[in-house]
Amino acid sequence: MRQPQQRRESLAKLLDYILSRRPDEFGLVLDAQGRLAIKELLRALAQEEGWSYVRRSHLEEVVNLLRPGALAMDQTHIWAVQPGPADLRATDPGWPPPLLYRAITVKSHEVVAARGLQPQDDRELVLAADPEMARRLGRRRDPQAVLVTVQAQRAAKQGQEFFPYGEGLYLSGAIAPEFLQLPPAPKKPAAKPAADKPPAEPPTPGSVLLDILGQPVKPWKEKGRKKEPAWKEAAREQRRRRK
């Protein structure tokens, strides 16, 4: 078990590597300003052996104590200041491989089948040349992520642009459904029918419950009068008969 200071130093080196050199190895893409969303970084580290413990507080320790002036962060992003962010973003589109891949959440399956792949938050779509890398990225948002195959070269011939990013990643805009291959939609679990309660048995018409003296039992309590024990009722009845 590494000591806390050693763990912080190791995390600092890892952040330097991701932000300044090879974010693509982790399936991460810096934005046009060289910044990385903190939530995306934490999701990626959660998949790495030995780094799943990292939280925002650990990033703040590294940025403020171990790498002041070299790393910076705000409420939503983290980036490298010295020596600077990794510059892996191609300025011109490239010719993609025949197929590219992206894994989507189960709940978005129907939308993607109808409308195609759509970027979120004004960001590009991140596609992977390796289906396993695509699954890895998809599982960061949904453990049951569904793999979508993109007919990249066919789409490129129709004017779709794909920008290489590092090794094995491509950035693109929205992709129409005719260029996508999706597996059948996952079956939704059948809803359990509500258990029917057996109807209460109606009382038998004309039936009267009798006590041990043969007197009818009232199903209600008489207001202002407490019910006497049966032995008192029996004693009173015997005294009446003697008179």
N, C-alpha and C positions, 0 to 999 in steps of 0.2 A: 504493500500500500504506500503510495507516494505521499510525502508530507504536503501540507497545504501550500507552502511556498513553491515547492517543486511543481505541484499541479497548476498553480497560477502561471509559472514560467512556461510550462508546456502549452497551456491554453493560449498564452500570448504568442508563442511561435506558430501555433496552428492558425490563429487569426491573421498573423502576418502573411502566412502562406496562402490562405484563402483569398484575402482581400487584395494582396499585392501581386500574386503570381497565378494561381490556378483555381479559381472558383469553379471552373467547368468540371474538374475532377469530382466535385461533389454535386454536380447537376445544378449549380447556382449561377445566376447571371446578374452582373452588376448593371445598374441602370445607366443612362447616358451620362450622368454626373459621376459615375464610379462608385455609387453607393449601393448597399445591400440592405434589404428589409430585414429588420431584426427578427421578426417572426419566421421568415424563411430560413435564416441562419440557425435559429434554435431548432426548427423542425429537422434540418439536415443533421445537426450535431446529435439529435436524439437517436438517429439511426446508426451512429458511429460507436463502435465498441469502446467503452471507457469514457465517453463524453456525454452520455445521456443525462448526467446530473446537471449540466450547465443551464443556468437561468440568467435572466437579465442582470441580476446583481453581480454575477461572476464577470460578465462582460464589462460592467461599470468599474469593477476593481482593476481589471487589466487596462482599460482605457485611461483611467484617472491615476493609477498608482504605478503601473509597470510600463505603460507606453504613452505617457503624456506628451502631446505634440506629435506623436507618430500615428496614433489612431484617434478617431473622434466619433462621437455618436450623438444623436438627438433622441427625441421621443420615439421615432419610427425607424431610423436608419443608422447604419454603422459604416465607416469607410476608412481607408488608409490615407494618411497625409504624407508620410515619409516612408518609403520612397515614392508612394503614390499608388493609385489603384491599378489593378491589372487591366491592360489594354488588349482585350481579345475580340472586341466587336468589329466585325468586318464592315467597311463602308460601302462596299458594292455587293450585290447578290451573287451567289455562286450556284453552280449546277449541283443539285442535290443527288443523293443516291436514289435508286428506284423507289424505295420505301422508307418512310420515317414513322415514328411512333409517338403517341402521347396517351397517358392513362388518365381517365376521367372518373369522377365520382359516380356511384351507382345512381344517385337521384338525378343526375344531369343527363342520363342516357337518352331519354326521350327527346329532350331539348336538342342535344347534339345531333341525333338522328334526323330531326326535322329542320334545324337551322344551320348545322355545321359547327365547327369549332370557332368560338368567339373569344378574343382576348378580354381580360378583365383589368379594370383600373387603368385603362389606357396603356397597358403594357403589351409587349409582343407575346405571341405563343412560343413556348419553349418546346421544341421537338427533339427527340433523340434518335440517333441512327441505330442504337442498340435497344431492342425491346425490353431487356432486363433493366436498363437504366431508366427507361420510361416507366416501368412498373415501380421502380424504386421511388421515383419522383411522385407518382400518383399515390403511393401508399402513405405519403406524408400528409395527405388530406383525407384519404379514405382507405382503411385497411383492405377493403374489397374492391379496390379500383379496377375499372374495366379498360382493357387495352384497345386503343383505336389505331388502326393502320392507315397511314396517309399515303396515297399514290402520288408521291412527290414529283417525280419526273413528268408524269401525265399532267399534273397541275401546273408545273413550270412551263410546259409547252403552251398552256392556255394563259400565260402571263402572271402566274403566281410567283412571287419573289421569296427566296429563302436565303437568309444571311448566315453564313457560318459563324459560330462562336466557339473559340477554342477547339478542342478535339471531340467530335461526336455530337455536338449540339448545333441546332439550327434555330434561327428566329424567324417568325413569319407573322403576317397579319391573319385576318379571318380566312378560314378555309371552307369552301362550300361543301355540302353533304355529298355531292356526286363524286368527290375525290376521297371519300372516307369508306373504310370497311369496318363495320361494327359487329360484334357478336350479338346473338339474340339478347333481348332485354332480360335481365335477371328476374326470376319469378318472385313476386311479392308474397310473403307469407300469408296464408289464408287466415282471416280473422276468426277467432274462436266464437262460436255462437253462444249467446247468453244463456245461461242455465235457466230452464223454465222451472219455476216453483210450482209444486203440485197445488191445485186449488184447495182451499179450505173446505172441509165437508160441512154442508149446511146442516143445521139441527133438524132432527126428525120432527115434522109437524105434529103438534098435540102431545109431545113427550114432556114429562115432568119428572125432575129428579126429586127423590124422597130421601129424608134423613133416616136415622135408625129407628125413630118413633113413627115413621110413616107420614111425617109432615113434609109438605113441599119446600124445596130449597130455593130461596130467592137468589137470583144471579146478581142482585144489587144490594148495596148497603143502605139501610134506612138512616136518613140524616138525624142526628141528635140522639140516636139510640144505639147502645152497644149490644152486640149479639151475645146472649147468655150461653154458658156452656150447656150441653145437652142434658147433663145430670140435673141441672137446676130446673129445666123444663119438665123433666120426668117427675121430679119430686112435686112440683106444683100441680101436675096433672093428677097424681095420686091423692093429694089433699082435696082436690075438687071432688073426686069420686067418693071419698069418705063422708063428705057433707051430705 
